């Protein structure tokens, strides 16, 4: 794969090494400031709400000031906000810095995902995004262990270390990525090459990019929001669930490490002929079914080994879904529209990050951990059944064939 892809992969591994603080934000609010679960959920929801304009701004800034500048700006902003959380002396201060963190948090994603989409052909996007997910997992193997150790000592240090890795990632990409070139009429890099062919015919590059007028994107957005809600339930509620069941909340770090190890170990399976030849709808349906099985395991688990087994199963499901979904969205975009399409789709994570702290904490308080995870498992089964209807019409139900659709030299 191109050097740009590998630089993004390496930098994300560095960043991910410290990206363990968010799951413990609700725990910090409760232990340090004596706030209830509902209050902690509302503060986390404020963070999530702020990620929505952050994602939109990431797509627009990438077109106006350049992708590299946008990436560096987002990472530095995250570092400063997390240092603010670590130093905060009141719940109000934590809430303010949590919102500031949300406003910076998603600036990185649209330009980095678009750089990958434009650097490789459509047939290689599953592999490229799989490498990015594997890099996040490699960093996660260390981050979970660090979280488990620091979380027992002082939760504030989780945010300090996370801030330092953001700065390291920003510096790496500032030095490694090519400089932002001159921008074309619509903010598109003026290099005459977009990296994909706008396969669905949404545009020919001559008109404005309007992702929200694309019904295919709306379908992916709805499905993606539900998937993001599932993922954010895991992030937000797993430490709290461990506490409810008499285990150490900081041991969620060990579970995140187990998830990361599973993601890395599962990467070779993506290249198996039978699995690689699966059409996108079938592969994603299989992924959601495995997610449902793992979440049902969470509903029944009472010991750490049981939680570890369930984590391994659902992590394989996440690999299958994440390896396909961004490639499908990038394939919908017309020439020059990759940033905007990926930014629009990514708002689904902002919506989920707003909803998950509230839905997860309320379900925990009112119905218990078993009901929370059982309900989330049912949602995954619904998503599995819906994939042929959502993704099938966008891809024709066809497998990704090596070499197909690759851009001409």
N, C-alpha and C positions, 0 to 999 in steps of 0.2 A: 504494500500500500504506500501511497505518497508520504513524503517526510512530514507534511503538515498534519496528517492523520496521526502519525506516531508521536509527534510532539504534543498534540492534544491528549493522546492516551496517557503518555508519561506524566504530563502536568496534572491530569485529573487523578492519577494514582497518588501523587503528592498531596493534592488537596483533600482527597478522600481519607488519607491517613489521619486527619484530624477532624473529619466531619462526623462527629459523634455527639455533638452537644445538643442538637435540636430535640432528640427524644427525651432528654432530661430537663428540658425547660420547665415542664409542668411539675416535675419533682423538685427542682430548685425553688420554684415559687412556693410550693407547699412547705418544704423543710426550712427554708431560710426566712420566709416572711409570714408563715403561719396561715397562708390563704387556703381556702377550701378547694375541693376539686373543681367546682363550677367556675370559680374565679380563675383558677389556673387554665381551665379550658378556654375561657373568654380571652385571656391574654394571648394564648397560642393562636386562637382564631383571628385576633388582630394582626398577628404576624402573617397568617395565611391570606387575609384580605389584602395586605400590602403587596403580596407577591403577584397579584393580578396586574396592576399597572406596571409593576417591575418587568413582567414578561413582555407586555406590549411595548414598553420603552426599549427593551433589549432588541426587539426586531426593528424598531424605527431608528434607534441610535446606530445600529450596525450599518444601516443604509446612509446615514448622514455624516457620522464622524469616522466610520470604519469599524470593521469587526475586531481588530486587535485592540483598539482603544476602548471599545465597549467592554470587552472581556476583562481588561485590566481594571477599568473603572468599577465594574461589578465586584471583582474580588477584593479590591482595596476597601470598598464600601462595606463589604461583609466583615472584613477584619476589624475595622473601626467600630462597627456596631457591636460585635461580639466582645471586644474589649470593654465597651460601655456596659454591657450586661454583667461582665465579670466584676466591674468596679461599682456597680449600682448599690446605693445604700437604702433604697426604698422600693416598694412594689411599683409605684408610679414611674420611677426611673427605669425599672426593668421593662415595663410596658412600652415606654417611649422608645427604648433601644430595640425592643423586639419588633416594633413597627418599622424602624429604620433598617433593621436587618432584612425585613421582608421587602422593602423598597429596593434593596441592592441584590437580593438573593437570586433573582431570575434574570438579571441583565446578562449573565454569562451564557445561558443556555441557547437562545436562538442563534447568535453568531457562531458558537462552537458547533452546534448541530448542522448549521448550514455550510460551514467550512468542510465538514466531512461529506455532506451530500454532494457538494460541488467538486470535491477532490476525486471522487470515485464514480464509476458508472453504476446504473441501477442494479446490475447483477451482483455488484460487490458491496452493496449497502448493508445487507444483513451481516456480512462478515465484518465490515467496518464498525457498525454500531455494536456488534457483539464484542469486538475488541475493546471498545470504549466501556461497555458494561463490565467486561472482565477486569479492566484497569481499576474501575471503581471497587470491584470486589477484592482485588489484590490489596488496595489501600485499606479496604474494610477489614481484612484479616488482622491487620495491626491496630486499626482504630478501635475495634471492639475490645481487644485486650487492654489498650490504654484506658478506655472508658471504664472497664471493670475495675482497674487499679485506682485511677484518679477519683472515680465516683465514690469509692469508700473513704477517700481522704478529704477531698473538698470539691464539691460540684462546680465551683466557680473556675477551677483550673481547667475544666473541660472546655470552657469558652475561650480561655487564654490560648491553649494549644491549638484549638480550631482556628483562631485568628492568625496565629503564626504560620500555619500551613496555607491559609488563604494568601498571605503575603508571599510565601515561597512559590506558590503556583503563579501568582501574578508576575513575579520577577522572571520565572522560567519562560512564560509565554511572551512576555515583553521582549526578551532576548531571542527567542527561538522562532516565533512566527514572522512571516514576511511583513514588511511595513505596509500600512494601508495605502493603496494607490489612489489615483484620482477617481472621483465618483461620476458615474454617468447621469443622465437626466432624471432617473428615478432612484438614484442612490445605488445603482448596480455597479460593481467594480468594472471599470472601463478597460477590460482586457479581451473583450470579444468572445469570451467562452464562459458558459454557465455551468457546464458539467452534467446537465441532464436535458432531456428532450421534451419535458412537459407532456408526458405520454397521454394524458387524458384530454388534451386539446383545450385546456382552460384558457390558453392565451398564446400568443406568438411573440410576446416580448414588446409589442408596440403600444399596448394600452396599459392603464394603471392596474396594479395588482389589488384585487378585492377578495380576499380569502373568504369573508363571511357571506359572499354571494354563491359560494360553492356548496351545493347540497352534500357532496361527498365529504367535504371537510366537516360539515355539521354532524354527519353520521359518525365520523371518527371522533369528533369532540365529545359527543354524548357517551359513546362507549369508553373513551379515554377518561372521562370524568369519573365514571364508576370504577374503573381500574385504579385510578389515582386515589379514590376514597379508600379502597381496600388497602393499598400500600401505606397510606397515611394512618389508617387504623393500626396497622402493625407498628409503625414508628411511634405513634403517640401512646398507644394503649398497652403495648407489651410490658414496659417497666411497671406500669400500674397493676397489670394483671398478676405479675410475679409477686408484688406486694400483697395483693388480695389473697393469694394462695399460700402465704406464709413463706415465700422465698425472698431472696435479696433482690431488690429492684435493679441494683447495679449489675446483676448477672445477665440482664438484657444485653450487655456488651458481649458476653460470651455467645449469646444466641445470634447477634449480628455478625460475629466472627464466623460462626458455623455457617450462616447464610452466605457469607463472602467466599468461604472455602468451597462450598457447594457450587456457587456460580462459576468459579475458576475451573473446578473439576469437570463441570458440565460443558465447557466450551468445545472440547473435541467432538462431543455428540452432535453439535450443530453441523458438523461437516460430514456426518454419516449420510450415505447416499439416500437411504429411505427417508430420513428426517429432512434433509435439505430439499428433497424433491416434493415434499408436501406443499400443497397450495397454502397461501397465507391464511385463509379462513380455517383450514383444518389444523394447521400448526398452532394458531392462536386459541382455537377451541380446546385443543389438548392442554395448552398451558393453563387456561382458566380452570379446567377440570382438576389439574394437579394442585392449583392454588386452593380450590375448594376442599380437597382432601387434607391438605396441610392445615388449613384453618379449622376444619372439624377436629383435627388432632389437638389444636390449641384449646378448643372447647372442653375436651375431655382430660387434658393433661393436668397432673397434680405434682409431678416431679420434674426436676431439671432434665434428666435423660429423655423423658417423654416430650418436653418442649423442644429439645434438640432434634429428635426424630421428625417432629412435625415441621420444624424450620427447614430441614433438608428437603422435604417433599415440596413445600410451597416455593422454595427457592428455585427448583428446577422449572416449575411453572412460570415464574417470573422471567427466567432466561428465555423461554420460548416466546413469551409475549413481547418483551422488550426488544428482542432481536428482530422482530418483524414490524412493529407498529410505526416506528419512525421512518422506515423505508417506504411504507405505504403512504404516509403523509407527504414525504418529500416527493414521491412520484406524482402526487396530485398537483404540485405547484407548477405554474407556467414558468418559462425562462425568466430569471431575475426575481422570482417570487419566493424562493426557498426560505429566506429569513422571515418573511411575513407569515407564510403558511405555518412554519414550525412555531413561531411566536404565538399565533392564534391558537393552534392546537395545544400548546403548553399552558394556556390559561386554565385548561382542565385541572392542572395540578394546583393552581392557585385556588380555584373553587373548592377542591377537595381539602386543601390545607386550611381553609376557613371552616368547612363543615366538620372535618374529622375530630378536632379537639372537643367540639360540642357534642356530636353524636356519640363518640366513644366514651366520654366521661359520663354523659347522661345514661347511656345503656349500662355502664358499669355500676352506677349508683342505684338505678331503678330496677334493673333486671339481672345484674350479675355478669361475671366474665363469660360464663357458658353461653348465655343468650347473645352477648356481643359477638363472639366468634362464630357461633352457629349461624346467626343472621348474615354475617359477612361471607360465610361459606355459601349460603344460598344465593347471595348476590353473584358470586363467581360462577355458580351453575347457570344462572340466567344469562350471564355474559357468554359462557361457553355455547349455549344454545343459539345466541343471537349472532355469533360471528359470521356464519354463512350469509345472513341477511345484511349485515353491516359491511363487511369487507368483500364478500363475494362479488357484488356488482362493481366495485372499484377496481378489482384486479382480474376479473373474468374467471376467478377461481383457479388461475393457472399457477404452477410452481415457478420459482425463480430458477432459470436455467443459466448456468455459467456461460458468460460471454454474451448473453442476449442483451440487447439494448445498450451496450457500452458505447460511449461517445466516440466519434471518430477522432483520430489524431489530428 
